[in-house]
């Protein structure tokens, strides 16, 4: 008899919220704030990333689904970002070095 284990987020914690980033060329990246456990996050990343882009536009949702399918899933990595500006409707972010002013840790998947 073998014991099995199921990995999940602790009951008191909710799944991380993905933010979708787009450029004029289409889907660019998706991220969650903080350096999350890559193994735990990967289990739900595929659908969560598609949902985040779909919330922006069904066209983006379809585009990212095709990208993820072709790539065999999302490649997650720890990175750093910063908020660069906001025009009242749209927030702008960029990847940066950990030493950059206002940098914050993220776990991200890049598509461009």
BAFI-3210 file (N, C-alpha, C; in Angstrom, 3 decimals, decimal comma, padded with zeros to 6 digits):
// residues 112
n [1|2|3|4|5|6|7|8|9|10|11|12|13|14|15|16|17|18|19|20|21|22|23|24|25|26|27|28|29|30|31|32|33|34|35|36|37|38|39|40|41|42|43|44|45|46|47|48|49|50|51|52|53|54|55|56|57|58|59|60|61|62|63|64|65|66|67|68|69|70|71|72|73|74|75|76|77|78|79|80|81|82|83|84|85|86|87|88|89|90|91|92|93|94|95|96|97|98|99|100|101|102|103|104|105|106|107|108|109|110|111|112]
n.u [000,844|000,540|001,158|-000,418|-000,091|-001,653|-001,172|-002,080|-003,425|-003,238|-006,137|-006,858|-005,792|-006,296|-006,256|-003,622|-004,015|-004,011|-002,554|-003,024|-000,967|-000,774|000,411|000,657|001,107|-000,245|-000,885|001,433|002,552|001,873|001,235|001,612|001,621|004,489|006,988|006,007|005,443|006,634|005,955|003,475|001,929|001,934|000,074|-002,496|-002,055|-002,351|-005,186|-005,869|-004,324|-005,351|-007,970|-007,443|-006,549|-008,809|-010,619|-009,837|-010,314|-012,175|-010,861|-008,131|-008,075|-008,504|-006,221|-004,102|-004,653|-004,083|-001,334|-000,345|-001,092|000,463|002,968|002,962|002,137|002,466|005,464|006,810|008,383|010,449|010,565|011,002|009,101|007,828|005,493|004,779|003,221|-000,076|-003,071|-005,510|-007,416|-005,914|-003,244|000,276|003,020|006,387|009,023|011,847|014,997|015,863|016,897|015,803|013,980|011,036|010,581|008,955|008,490|007,554|005,816|005,964|004,835|006,126|005,324|006,205]
n.v [-001,174|002,190|005,456|008,494|011,925|015,057|018,165|021,373|024,692|026,184|026,037|028,505|030,294|031,886|031,042|032,477|035,642|036,176|038,548|039,849|040,910|042,972|043,996|046,136|044,146|041,952|039,287|039,535|038,896|037,214|037,560|036,873|038,441|038,378|035,923|033,004|029,527|027,608|025,013|024,463|026,529|025,986|023,966|025,078|027,114|027,184|027,299|029,508|031,601|031,784|032,549|035,086|036,577|036,313|037,795|040,352|040,397|038,311|037,624|037,870|035,839|033,565|033,787|033,447|030,920|029,393|029,942|028,842|026,179|025,460|025,730|023,799|024,357|026,665|028,365|029,044|031,535|033,143|036,617|040,197|043,180|046,467|049,077|051,393|053,543|055,048|055,606|056,162|054,391|052,272|050,363|050,401|048,226|047,033|044,663|044,386|044,980|043,569|045,612|047,948|051,012|050,903|048,213|045,032|041,644|038,984|036,132|034,849|034,365|034,655|035,703|036,983]
n.w [000,000|-000,831|000,314|-000,529|-001,422|-001,523|-002,897|-001,888|-001,469|001,754|003,871|004,950|003,215|000,106|-003,390|-005,293|-006,968|-010,357|-012,575|-015,728|-018,395|-021,211|-024,457|-027,350|-029,142|-028,223|-025,776|-023,121|-020,561|-017,435|-013,966|-010,433|-007,302|-005,240|-004,406|-005,113|-004,250|-006,731|-007,543|-006,247|-007,327|-010,054|-010,554|-010,855|-012,608|-015,462|-016,166|-014,558|-015,607|-018,217|-017,545|-016,393|-018,611|-020,203|-018,733|-019,414|-022,165|-024,321|-026,691|-026,014|-024,125|-025,752|-027,376|-025,510|-024,592|-026,860|-027,085|-024,667|-025,044|-027,287|-026,168|-024,268|-021,724|-018,945|-018,248|-015,293|-013,289|-010,835|-010,422|-010,787|-010,596|-011,386|-010,807|-013,220|-014,197|-014,253|-015,958|-014,970|-015,945|-016,862|-015,610|-015,678|-015,940|-015,512|-016,064|-013,952|-012,248|-009,026|-007,482|-008,422|-008,104|-006,197|-006,792|-006,770|-005,672|-007,887|-009,178|-012,284|-015,704|-018,841|-022,143|-024,419]
ca.u [000,000|001,311|000,500|-000,377|-000,251|-002,215|-000,735|-003,102|-003,197|-003,848|-007,547|-007,015|-005,251|-006,951|-005,317|-003,120|-004,730|-003,175|-002,744|-002,624|-000,354|-000,804|001,016|000,007|001,314|-001,042|-000,484|002,845|002,945|000,913|001,993|001,017|002,563|005,260|007,676|005,177|005,982|006,408|005,310|002,068|001,273|001,847|-001,101|-003,661|-001,622|-002,858|-006,546|-005,907|-003,762|-006,356|-009,067|-007,003|-006,579|-010,203|-011,264|-009,532|-010,984|-012,237|-009,829|-006,882|-008,213|-008,267|-004,819|-003,192|-004,904|-003,307|000,090|-000,055|-001,221|001,637|004,154|002,836|001,854|003,106|006,758|006,778|009,686|010,474|011,073|010,723|008,388|007,438|004,389|005,427|002,279|-001,483|-003,796|-006,848|-008,092|-004,931|-001,990|001,408|004,065|007,535|009,977|012,996|015,936|015,429|017,378|015,103|013,078|009,672|010,491|008,292|008,664|006,430|005,982|005,431|005,003|006,275|004,918|006,876]
ca.v [000,000|003,421|006,684|009,566|013,263|016,038|019,511|022,388|025,875|026,039|026,436|029,926|031,109|031,695|030,929|033,793|036,313|036,460|039,783|039,680|042,088|042,946|045,089|046,269|042,886|040,890|038,854|039,734|038,146|037,143|037,447|036,994|039,146|037,558|034,729|031,884|028,194|027,305|023,706|024,607|027,459|025,399|023,094|025,849|028,261|027,140|027,846|030,827|032,570|031,964|033,338|036,477|037,227|036,320|038,914|041,556|040,266|036,923|037,435|037,598|034,513|032,572|033,887|032,870|029,471|028,836|030,055|027,846|024,842|025,242|025,648|022,678|024,886|027,929|028,283|030,032|031,904|034,270|037,806|041,467|044,146|047,712|049,820|052,570|054,658|054,725|056,701|056,168|053,173|051,218|050,401|049,948|047,553|046,559|043,813|045,195|044,305|043,666|046,860|049,092|051,744|050,383|046,830|044,072|040,277|038,347|034,852|035,250|033,624|035,621|035,151|037,719]
ca.w [000,000|-000,928|000,752|-001,524|-000,866|-002,425|-002,573|-002,061|-000,662|003,072|003,878|005,281|002,125|-001,178|-004,502|-005,704|-008,053|-011,511|-013,325|-017,125|-019,017|-022,670|-025,211|-028,659|-029,860|-027,620|-024,436|-022,820|-019,362|-016,336|-012,721|-009,106|-006,428|-004,323|-004,914|-004,694|-004,462|-008,151|-007,674|-005,872|-008,247|-011,396|-010,683|-011,282|-013,409|-016,833|-016,210|-013,919|-016,551|-019,275|-016,960|-016,221|-019,929|-020,651|-018,042|-020,193|-023,451|-024,780|-027,714|-025,307|-023,530|-026,808|-027,788|-024,516|-024,567|-027,976|-026,741|-023,629|-025,648|-028,137|-025,306|-023,340|-020,391|-018,563|-017,578|-014,218|-012,720|-009,907|-011,094|-010,118|-011,424|-010,733|-011,404|-013,813|-014,291|-014,368|-016,602|-014,404|-016,382|-017,110|-014,858|-016,479|-015,177|-016,275|-015,363|-013,550|-011,344|-007,628|-006,904|-009,012|-007,213|-006,110|-007,284|-005,896|-006,189|-008,555|-009,860|-013,578|-016,951|-019,931|-023,442|-025,501]
c.u [000,892|000,487|000,597|-000,595|-000,822|-001,738|-001,874|-002,730|-003,843|-005,276|-007,715|-006,490|-006,030|-005,879|-004,872|-003,893|-003,748|-003,559|-002,209|-002,069|-000,379|-000,054|000,229|000,122|000,531|-000,552|001,031|003,306|001,751|001,728|001,071|002,071|003,216|005,949|006,947|005,928|005,633|005,652|003,818|001,309|001,034|000,576|-002,314|-003,321|-002,261|-004,228|-006,614|-005,363|-004,752|-007,502|-008,685|-007,017|-008,005|-010,986|-010,992|-010,300|-011,035|-011,203|-008,476|-006,918|-007,951|-006,800|-003,899|-003,421|-004,115|-001,815|000,469|-000,125|000,013|002,902|004,107|002,607|002,591|004,434|006,801|008,174|009,509|011,137|010,754|010,039|008,248|006,307|004,992|004,503|000,858|-002,167|-005,231|-007,641|-007,139|-003,709|-000,901|002,484|005,215|008,357|011,206|013,929|015,422|015,832|016,652|014,158|011,670|009,500|009,754|008,428|007,382|006,824|005,255|005,634|005,058|005,945|005,522|008,314]
c.v [001,241|004,590|007,699|010,888|014,167|017,407|020,477|023,594|025,658|026,601|027,936|030,845|030,840|031,581|032,322|034,336|036,668|037,790|039,547|040,998|041,929|044,150|045,224|044,989|041,712|040,509|038,942|038,851|038,072|036,976|037,420|037,664|038,167|036,399|033,524|030,566|027,773|025,999|023,797|025,467|026,832|024,582|023,834|026,962|028,307|027,803|029,250|031,912|032,830|032,828|034,811|037,221|037,323|037,453|040,236|041,553|038,785|036,625|037,136|036,220|033,413|032,578|033,187|031,371|028,788|028,853|028,984|026,431|024,509|025,041|024,455|023,125|026,179|027,644|029,417|030,303|033,039|035,442|039,022|042,397|045,443|048,341|051,111|053,772|054,126|055,900|056,795|054,929|051,996|051,448|049,804|049,388|047,224|045,623|044,656|044,361|044,448|044,987|048,098|049,724|051,151|048,964|045,965|042,679|039,755|036,932|035,045|034,209|034,674|034,944|035,879|037,919]
c.w [000,000|-000,407|-000,377|-000,827|-001,940|-001,974|-002,824|-001,213|000,692|003,057|004,133|004,176|000,846|-002,255|-004,919|-006,900|-009,163|-012,143|-014,725|-017,661|-020,524|-023,223|-026,503|-029,475|-029,274|-026,237|-024,233|-021,656|-018,420|-015,063|-011,518|-008,246|-005,464|-005,023|-004,335|-004,906|-005,892|-008,345|-007,352|-006,877|-009,614|-011,599|-011,240|-012,266|-014,788|-016,935|-015,633|-014,850|-017,687|-018,753|-016,813|-017,551|-020,460|-019,985|-018,762|-021,505|-023,825|-025,879|-027,073|-024,665|-024,543|-027,242|-026,798|-024,393|-025,680|-027,674|-025,717|-024,179|-026,477|-027,299|-024,361|-021,912|-020,145|-017,872|-016,563|-013,703|-011,732|-010,611|-010,239|-011,105|-010,649|-011,530|-011,946|-013,930|-014,352|-015,035|-016,091|-014,772|-016,473|-016,227|-015,726|-015,559|-016,110|-015,410|-015,077|-012,684|-009,913|-006,981|-007,432|-007,990|-007,333|-006,659|-006,265|-006,522|-006,817|-008,970|-011,178|-014,657|-018,040|-021,248|-024,630|-025,115]
res [x|x|x|x|x|x|x|x|x|x|x|x|x|x|x|x|x|x|x|x|x|x|x|x|x|x|x|x|x|x|x|x|x|x|x|x|x|x|x|x|x|x|x|x|x|x|x|x|x|x|x|x|x|x|x|x|x|x|x|x|x|x|x|x|x|x|x|x|x|x|x|x|x|x|x|x|x|x|x|x|x|x|x|x|x|x|x|x|x|x|x|x|x|x|x|x|x|x|x|x|x|x|x|x|x|x|x|x|x|x|x|x]
***
